[in-house]
Amino acid sequence: MYKDLYDLGELPPEGHVPARMHAFTLRRERYGDPSDAFAREVVPVPELRPGHVLVYTMAAGINYNNVWAAMGHPVDVISMREKAGSTEDYHIGGSDGAGVVWAVGEGVRGVEVGDHVIISPGQWDESSEDIRMGRDPVASQSMRVWGYENNYGSFGQFTLVRDIQCHRKPDHLPWDVAGGFLVSAATAYRQLFGWEPNVVRPGDPVLIWGGAGGLGTSAIQLARQAGGKPVAVVSTEAKAEVCRELGAVGTILRTEFDHWGRTPDESDTQAYSAWMRGVRSFGKKFWEELGERRAPRIVFEHTGADTLPTSLYLCDSAGMVVLCGATSGFQADVDLRFLWMRLKRLQGSHFASPAQCRMVIELVANGQLDPCVTKIVEFDEIGEAHQLVKDNAQPPGNMSALVNAVQGQTGLDS
């Protein structure tokens, strides 16, 4: 007998799409701390569209973007979509996930009902003019981040994605792992290998901020695989030990330094001199941990305002600071002298291409990259998990939430 709503983990009859589903949502009146902003509701199942795939969500990843969504800052994601014509007054987040293809829309290619897939967040219109003219789809005007800029992310029993977002899940990989690593791992891969000629090569020193986080744990491993020498920055000795176990040649405790934040004006000679002493002291520590007096060829950034001035100063001549976020703030100081006089590169990097996603999944499937999904939470703990991220109290690596899966499950019956 068909129903219009199923419990979490209850499999609807094959081919049946229920009318409603359980989801964790955000609404404007709840914007604030994630622990209060997220709430479980029953909402309509998203309507299938041409070129799209309806996925029965098994697990979802926890990422910083839905901390921003929960706070309604720097962007009110609901208002943003309403301006584009959307009618939903709620947001279903989740930009990492894995599940079972439940239905396919007209024109879908490469995906069939029943496929077990890992979902990437890059969502764009392949028919858009800039992509047809050869632009990188990630830089397309049509590019949106699924589960952040677009609705119906992985925090619902069903999620709506484009076919290009679906990648085959390795059979042996549990759902809770498959749903929790791709955003961070693929983003790190693109940062380190996507910006020729500034890619990690054997012997290259690499400075990695936030080494024990989802991005950092992937970056350490990827840099080492290419023969690089990663030095990770962390906040505690316990996190430093995690980084060393993953292959970091050295670690730096950022709590031993206090020069973070905006660069003092040069007219304040005392403050500027103190800041410069802090930066140089940090650079000396980098040399000590690296074991040689060399500057980082690549600085792996995602912390932003607090660290960018240090990153740009320390980066080697003709080296690159590559960043994919700004968790400590978006308004950062840049001393342009370091850019032009030392031929340095400041490069923005946003997620990854489908090909790069496939490469990362293959590395995980073959045991060459540890996805570092270290904490798995229940569906009703999604808000608390994001609060841990906001408070920087999350465990090392990545977190995922069970949706329709149970912990350790690899298929629909196991």
Backbone torsions as a table, in degrees:
resi	resn	phi	psi	omega
1	MET	NA	131.8	-179.6
2	TYR	-77.8	145.4	175.4
3	LYS	-125.2	161.9	178.0
4	ASP	-96.6	-2.4	177.3
5	LEU	-152.2	133.5	-179.4
6	TYR	-120.3	150.1	176.1
7	ASP	-68.4	159.7	174.3
8	LEU	-57.3	132.2	179.5
9	GLY	83.6	-8.6	178.1
10	GLU	-85.3	119.1	-174.7
11	LEU	-83.8	120.0	175.8
12	PRO	-65.2	160.5	175.4
13	PRO	-58.7	145.6	-179.1
14	GLU	-54.5	129.3	178.3
15	GLY	88.9	-10.5	-178.5
16	HIS	-93.7	127.0	175.3
17	VAL	-107.9	112.0	-179.4
18	PRO	-67.7	163.7	-178.5
19	ALA	-78.7	-31.4	-173.2
20	ARG	-129.9	165.1	-179.4
21	MET	-152.5	161.2	171.5
22	HIS	-83.3	141.2	179.2
23	ALA	-155.0	153.0	169.2
24	PHE	-95.4	123.9	-172.8
25	THR	-120.5	162.6	167.9
26	LEU	-118.0	143.7	172.7
27	ARG	-133.7	152.9	-174.6
28	ARG	-53.8	-42.7	-174.9
29	GLU	-67.9	-11.4	179.1
30	ARG	-105.8	-0.1	-177.8
31	TYR	-51.4	137.0	-180.0
32	GLY	154.2	-143.6	177.4
33	ASP	-59.5	137.2	-177.1
34	PRO	-55.9	-34.2	-178.7
35	SER	-61.9	-25.2	178.0
36	ASP	-101.4	-27.7	-173.0
37	ALA	-75.5	-35.4	-179.6
38	PHE	-82.3	139.8	176.8
39	ALA	-148.0	145.0	178.3
40	ARG	-82.2	129.8	179.5
41	GLU	-137.9	167.2	168.7
42	VAL	-105.5	122.5	-175.4
43	VAL	-133.1	167.6	178.0
44	PRO	-65.3	144.3	170.7
45	VAL	-67.6	135.9	-178.2
46	PRO	-60.9	143.3	-178.6
47	GLU	-77.8	133.0	-179.3
48	LEU	-67.9	138.1	-177.9
49	ARG	-124.5	160.5	174.9
50	PRO	-56.5	139.4	178.9
51	GLY	77.3	0.8	-175.9
52	HIS	-112.5	164.3	-178.1
53	VAL	-130.8	133.3	173.9
54	LEU	-94.9	122.7	-176.0
55	VAL	-114.5	133.5	172.5
56	TYR	-81.0	107.4	-169.2
57	THR	-75.1	128.4	177.5
58	MET	-99.1	-39.7	179.8
59	ALA	-152.5	155.4	-176.6
60	ALA	-134.3	144.8	178.2
61	GLY	-89.7	155.4	178.6
62	ILE	-105.8	119.6	-177.6
63	ASN	-132.3	162.7	-174.6
64	TYR	-66.6	-25.6	-175.2
65	ASN	-61.3	-30.9	178.9
66	ASN	-87.5	-2.5	161.2
67	VAL	-69.5	-46.0	176.0
68	TRP	-60.6	-44.0	-179.8
69	ALA	-59.9	-42.3	-179.2
70	ALA	-62.8	-35.5	-178.8
71	MET	-82.8	-13.4	-175.8
72	GLY	70.0	20.2	-176.5
73	HIS	-148.2	138.1	8.9
74	PRO	-80.8	-5.3	179.8
75	VAL	-130.4	134.6	170.0
76	ASP	-82.4	100.7	-171.6
77	VAL	-66.6	-29.7	179.6
78	ILE	-70.5	-46.9	178.0
79	SER	-62.6	-38.4	179.3
80	MET	-58.6	-43.8	-179.6
81	ARG	-72.7	-35.1	178.3
82	GLU	-62.5	-36.9	177.9
83	LYS	-64.4	-26.0	179.1
84	ALA	-90.7	3.8	175.2
85	GLY	106.8	1.0	-179.7
86	SER	-71.4	149.6	-179.3
87	THR	-108.6	-10.2	-178.5
88	GLU	-73.8	132.4	178.8
89	ASP	-99.1	22.1	177.5
90	TYR	-138.4	162.2	179.9
91	HIS	-123.4	127.2	171.6
92	ILE	-105.3	108.5	-176.3
93	GLY	-84.6	-167.5	179.3
94	GLY	107.8	104.7	-177.0
95	SER	-111.2	4.8	171.6
96	ASP	-125.4	140.7	178.1
97	GLY	-177.1	168.6	176.9
98	ALA	-149.7	149.0	-178.8
99	GLY	-176.4	-164.6	-175.7
100	VAL	-112.1	128.9	177.4
101	VAL	-63.7	120.7	-174.0
102	TRP	-103.6	-33.0	178.3
103	ALA	-156.8	151.1	-179.9
104	VAL	-125.5	143.0	-179.8
105	GLY	-88.5	174.0	179.2
106	GLU	-60.2	135.7	176.2
107	GLY	83.1	3.1	-180.0
108	VAL	-68.9	137.9	179.2
109	ARG	-125.3	144.3	172.0
110	GLY	77.1	4.4	-178.5
111	VAL	-137.3	136.5	179.5
112	GLU	-127.7	155.0	176.2
113	VAL	-56.9	134.1	-179.7
114	GLY	97.9	-13.9	178.9
115	ASP	-64.1	140.8	173.9
116	HIS	-95.8	120.7	-168.6
117	VAL	-131.1	150.8	164.6
118	ILE	-100.3	136.6	-173.4
119	ILE	-106.2	128.9	174.5
120	SER	-96.3	153.0	-172.5
121	PRO	-85.2	-12.0	-178.5
122	GLY	-70.0	115.6	-174.8
123	GLN	-126.5	118.1	-178.8
124	TRP	-145.5	168.7	179.6
125	ASP	-97.9	109.2	-176.4
126	GLU	-65.4	-15.2	178.1
127	SER	-91.4	0.2	-178.5
128	SER	-65.0	150.2	-172.0
129	GLU	-60.9	-42.0	-176.2
130	ASP	-67.3	-35.9	176.8
131	ILE	-68.8	-39.8	178.5
132	ARG	-63.7	-26.6	178.5
133	MET	-89.6	6.2	171.8
134	GLY	104.0	3.5	-179.3
135	ARG	-70.4	145.7	171.7
136	ASP	-54.4	123.9	-177.9
137	PRO	-56.3	-31.1	179.6
138	VAL	-65.4	-23.9	178.6
139	ALA	-97.1	5.4	-177.5
140	SER	-68.2	149.4	174.2
141	GLN	-62.6	-21.6	-179.2
142	SER	-88.5	-4.0	-177.6
143	MET	-65.9	129.6	174.3
144	ARG	-136.7	149.9	176.7
145	VAL	-91.2	112.9	178.1
146	TRP	-58.7	134.2	179.5
147	GLY	80.7	2.8	173.3
148	TYR	-133.7	-68.8	176.8
149	GLU	-76.7	-27.8	174.7
150	ASN	-110.0	157.4	-178.5
151	ASN	-85.8	179.0	174.1
152	TYR	62.8	52.1	174.9
153	GLY	-79.5	-161.5	-170.6
154	SER	-80.6	-0.1	178.1
155	PHE	-86.6	21.7	173.8
156	GLY	-123.7	156.9	178.4
157	GLN	-58.2	-33.2	173.9
158	PHE	-124.3	147.4	177.0
159	THR	-133.8	151.3	-177.8
160	LEU	-111.7	123.2	-177.9
161	VAL	-136.3	166.4	171.9
162	ARG	-84.5	155.6	-177.1
163	ASP	-60.8	-31.6	-177.7
164	ILE	-66.9	-16.1	-179.3
165	GLN	-83.1	-10.9	-171.8
166	CYS	-94.1	127.2	178.7
167	HIS	-126.8	138.5	-176.1
168	ARG	-60.3	131.7	175.6
169	LYS	-80.0	128.1	172.1
170	PRO	-55.5	134.3	-171.9
171	ASP	-57.6	-36.6	-174.1
172	HIS	-83.0	-7.4	-173.5
173	LEU	-83.7	123.5	177.8
174	PRO	-62.7	150.7	-179.7
175	TRP	-58.1	-40.6	-174.9
176	ASP	-65.8	-27.5	174.6
177	VAL	-81.5	-45.0	-177.6
178	ALA	-58.9	-32.2	-176.8
179	GLY	-86.3	0.8	-169.7
180	GLY	-122.7	2.4	-171.4
181	PHE	-122.0	-19.6	-165.7
182	LEU	-66.7	-40.5	-179.4
183	VAL	-56.5	-51.2	-176.8
184	SER	-71.2	-43.9	-175.5
185	ALA	-68.7	-43.4	-179.3
186	ALA	-70.7	-36.2	175.6
187	THR	-61.5	-45.2	178.6
188	ALA	-63.0	-40.5	179.8
189	TYR	-59.6	-46.7	-179.6
190	ARG	-64.1	-40.4	179.7
191	GLN	-60.7	-39.9	-174.2
192	LEU	-87.4	-24.9	-173.1
193	PHE	-130.3	4.8	-173.7
194	GLY	-102.5	2.3	-171.4
195	TRP	-129.5	66.4	176.9
196	GLU	-54.4	145.0	-0.7
197	PRO	-85.1	4.3	-177.5
198	ASN	-87.4	75.8	175.6
199	VAL	-123.4	158.0	-178.6
200	VAL	-68.3	127.7	177.3
201	ARG	-124.7	162.8	-178.4
202	PRO	-52.7	130.6	179.0
203	GLY	88.9	-7.7	-177.4
204	ASP	-71.0	127.3	169.5
205	PRO	-71.4	136.3	-179.6
206	VAL	-131.4	125.0	176.2
207	LEU	-96.0	123.8	-175.3
208	ILE	-120.0	111.5	175.2
209	TRP	-76.9	149.1	178.7
210	GLY	58.8	48.7	-170.6
211	GLY	-62.2	-24.6	-177.0
212	ALA	-94.4	-0.8	178.8
213	GLY	-82.4	-177.7	179.8
214	GLY	-59.8	-45.5	177.8
215	LEU	-65.9	-46.8	-175.1
216	GLY	-65.1	-41.5	-179.4
217	THR	-64.1	-34.7	175.1
218	SER	-70.8	-43.0	-176.7
219	ALA	-62.9	-40.3	178.9
220	ILE	-59.0	-48.7	-177.2
221	GLN	-66.2	-42.5	-178.6
222	LEU	-66.3	-40.0	178.5
223	ALA	-63.6	-42.4	179.9
224	ARG	-65.8	-38.1	178.9
225	GLN	-60.3	-31.0	179.5
226	ALA	-88.2	2.6	-179.7
227	GLY	89.1	8.2	178.7
228	GLY	-76.0	172.5	-178.6
229	LYS	-122.6	87.2	-176.4
230	PRO	-79.6	134.8	170.6
231	VAL	-116.1	123.0	-172.4
232	ALA	-104.2	141.6	175.9
233	VAL	-103.7	128.9	-177.3
234	VAL	-140.7	177.9	-176.5
235	SER	-106.0	-16.3	-178.4
236	THR	-139.4	159.6	178.0
237	GLU	-66.6	-33.3	177.8
238	ALA	-61.8	-41.8	177.7
239	LYS	-69.0	-35.1	177.5
240	ALA	-60.8	-40.3	179.7
241	GLU	-63.5	-39.5	176.2
242	VAL	-58.8	-44.5	-178.5
243	CYS	-64.3	-41.4	178.9
244	ARG	-65.5	-37.2	178.1
245	GLU	-64.8	-30.0	179.7
246	LEU	-82.6	-11.0	176.0
247	GLY	123.9	3.5	177.2
248	ALA	-64.1	134.6	178.6
249	VAL	-79.4	-15.0	178.8
250	GLY	-164.7	163.7	179.1
251	THR	-138.6	151.1	178.2
252	ILE	-128.4	132.0	174.8
253	LEU	-88.6	114.2	-178.1
254	ARG	-67.2	-20.2	179.6
255	THR	-69.0	-11.0	177.7
256	GLU	-84.7	-0.7	-178.3
257	PHE	-128.7	155.5	-175.2
258	ASP	-136.7	20.9	-176.3
259	HIS	-95.1	16.1	-172.9
260	TRP	-71.1	154.7	175.4
261	GLY	106.8	-159.9	-175.8
262	ARG	-63.5	143.3	178.7
263	THR	-74.3	130.4	177.8
264	PRO	-62.8	150.3	176.6
265	ASP	-65.5	141.6	-178.0
266	GLU	-62.8	-23.1	179.5
267	SER	-68.3	-22.8	174.2
268	ASP	-91.0	82.3	-169.9
269	THR	-61.0	-35.1	-178.5
270	GLN	-68.2	-47.1	-179.0
271	ALA	-67.2	-39.8	-179.3
272	TYR	-67.1	-39.1	178.0
273	SER	-64.2	-38.9	178.2
274	ALA	-65.3	-41.3	177.7
275	TRP	-62.7	-43.6	-179.2
276	MET	-64.1	-37.3	176.3
277	ARG	-62.6	-38.9	178.4
278	GLY	-64.4	-44.6	179.8
279	VAL	-63.0	-45.0	-178.5
280	ARG	-67.8	-34.3	176.5
281	SER	-65.7	-40.1	176.6
282	PHE	-63.6	-41.9	178.3
283	GLY	-62.5	-38.9	177.3
284	LYS	-63.3	-39.6	177.9
285	LYS	-64.3	-37.8	176.5
286	PHE	-59.4	-45.9	178.6
287	TRP	-59.4	-43.8	-179.2
288	GLU	-60.5	-44.2	-178.0
289	GLU	-71.9	-34.7	178.3
290	LEU	-70.1	-33.0	-178.2
291	GLY	90.3	10.1	177.0
292	GLU	-159.5	159.3	-174.6
293	ARG	-89.5	74.3	179.4
294	ARG	-133.9	145.8	177.8
295	ALA	-84.7	155.6	179.1
296	PRO	-68.0	129.0	176.5
297	ARG	-72.1	-33.7	175.8
298	ILE	-131.7	132.7	172.1
299	VAL	-109.4	119.8	-176.0
300	PHE	-91.5	102.7	-171.7
301	GLU	-108.8	145.0	167.7
302	HIS	-162.0	4.9	-179.6
303	THR	-92.1	-29.4	167.9
304	GLY	87.1	-124.6	-165.8
305	ALA	-55.6	-41.4	-175.9
306	ASP	-68.2	-29.8	-168.4
307	THR	-117.1	-18.0	-174.2
308	LEU	-58.9	-42.0	177.9
309	PRO	-58.0	-40.2	177.4
310	THR	-66.5	-43.4	-179.8
311	SER	-58.4	-46.1	-175.6
312	LEU	-69.6	-35.3	179.0
313	TYR	-68.7	-43.5	-174.3
314	LEU	-77.1	-28.1	-175.8
315	CYS	-53.6	139.8	-178.8
316	ASP	-64.0	155.7	173.2
317	SER	-58.9	134.8	-175.5
318	ALA	63.7	15.7	175.4
319	GLY	-90.9	-173.2	-174.1
320	MET	-137.4	134.6	164.5
321	VAL	-100.1	117.7	-176.6
322	VAL	-118.6	126.7	-174.9
323	LEU	-130.8	146.1	-178.4
324	CYS	-124.7	9.1	-179.0
325	GLY	-177.2	-175.3	-177.4
326	ALA	-157.8	70.1	-173.3
327	THR	-67.4	-22.8	178.4
328	SER	-94.8	2.3	178.9
329	GLY	137.1	150.3	-173.7
330	PHE	-94.2	-21.0	-176.5
331	GLN	-97.3	99.8	-174.9
332	ALA	-117.7	152.9	179.9
333	ASP	-86.5	139.9	176.8
334	VAL	-129.1	118.6	174.1
335	ASP	-86.0	105.3	-172.0
336	LEU	-65.3	-20.0	178.4
337	ARG	-60.0	-37.5	-179.2
338	PHE	-67.7	-30.0	-179.4
339	LEU	-71.9	-53.5	-171.4
340	TRP	-82.7	-34.1	-175.6
341	MET	-78.5	-25.1	179.6
342	ARG	-112.9	10.7	174.3
343	LEU	55.4	37.0	-179.5
344	LYS	-82.7	161.4	-176.9
345	ARG	-122.9	128.9	173.6
346	LEU	-109.8	109.3	-168.9
347	GLN	-118.8	123.9	170.8
348	GLY	-80.5	143.7	-178.4
349	SER	-141.3	130.9	-173.7
350	HIS	-129.4	112.4	-179.2
351	PHE	46.6	-132.0	-170.3
352	ALA	-161.1	165.9	176.9
353	SER	-82.6	162.9	174.9
354	PRO	-56.7	-38.5	179.4
355	ALA	-63.6	-41.3	178.5
356	GLN	-66.8	-34.6	175.4
357	CYS	-62.3	-45.0	179.6
358	ARG	-61.5	-40.0	179.5
359	MET	-61.3	-44.6	-178.6
360	VAL	-65.6	-44.0	178.7
361	ILE	-61.1	-38.8	178.9
362	GLU	-65.5	-39.6	177.1
363	LEU	-61.7	-42.2	178.1
364	VAL	-66.6	-43.9	-178.6
365	ALA	-59.9	-36.1	-177.5
366	ASN	-88.4	3.3	179.3
367	GLY	76.8	14.2	-179.0
368	GLN	-89.4	-14.3	179.3
369	LEU	-136.1	119.8	176.7
370	ASP	-78.5	118.6	-178.8
371	PRO	-69.5	-13.2	174.3
372	CYS	53.7	44.4	170.9
373	VAL	-85.1	98.6	-168.0
374	THR	-101.7	-14.0	179.0
375	LYS	-138.7	128.3	179.6
376	ILE	-120.0	125.3	-176.8
377	VAL	-114.1	162.1	175.5
378	GLU	-77.2	163.6	-178.5
379	PHE	-54.8	-42.7	-176.1
380	ASP	-75.5	0.3	178.9
381	GLU	-104.8	11.9	-177.2
382	ILE	-60.5	-42.7	178.9
383	GLY	-63.5	-45.0	179.9
384	GLU	-64.6	-36.0	178.7
385	ALA	-63.4	-41.7	177.0
386	HIS	-68.0	-31.3	176.8
387	GLN	-64.8	-38.7	175.8
388	LEU	-59.1	-41.7	179.5
389	VAL	-64.8	-45.8	179.6
390	LYS	-59.9	-39.1	-177.1
391	ASP	-85.8	2.8	-176.2
392	ASN	54.3	39.0	-179.5
393	ALA	-113.4	9.5	-179.7
394	GLN	-73.4	156.2	176.6
395	PRO	-70.4	166.0	176.6
396	PRO	-58.0	151.4	176.5
397	GLY	85.7	-148.4	-174.7
398	ASN	-108.6	158.0	173.5
399	MET	-120.8	148.9	173.3
400	SER	-137.5	159.8	179.6
401	ALA	-119.2	136.9	174.3
402	LEU	-74.6	135.0	175.9
403	VAL	-111.4	-82.2	175.6
404	ASN	-98.1	-8.0	-178.5
405	ALA	-90.6	165.8	167.3
406	VAL	-111.2	159.0	-174.4
407	GLN	-60.0	133.2	178.6
408	GLY	84.7	-6.1	-178.7
409	GLN	-70.1	136.1	-179.0
410	THR	-109.2	-22.6	179.4
411	GLY	-130.2	-150.0	177.5
412	LEU	-92.8	-21.3	-175.1
413	ASP	-110.8	-20.1	-174.7
414	SER	-78.1	NA	NA
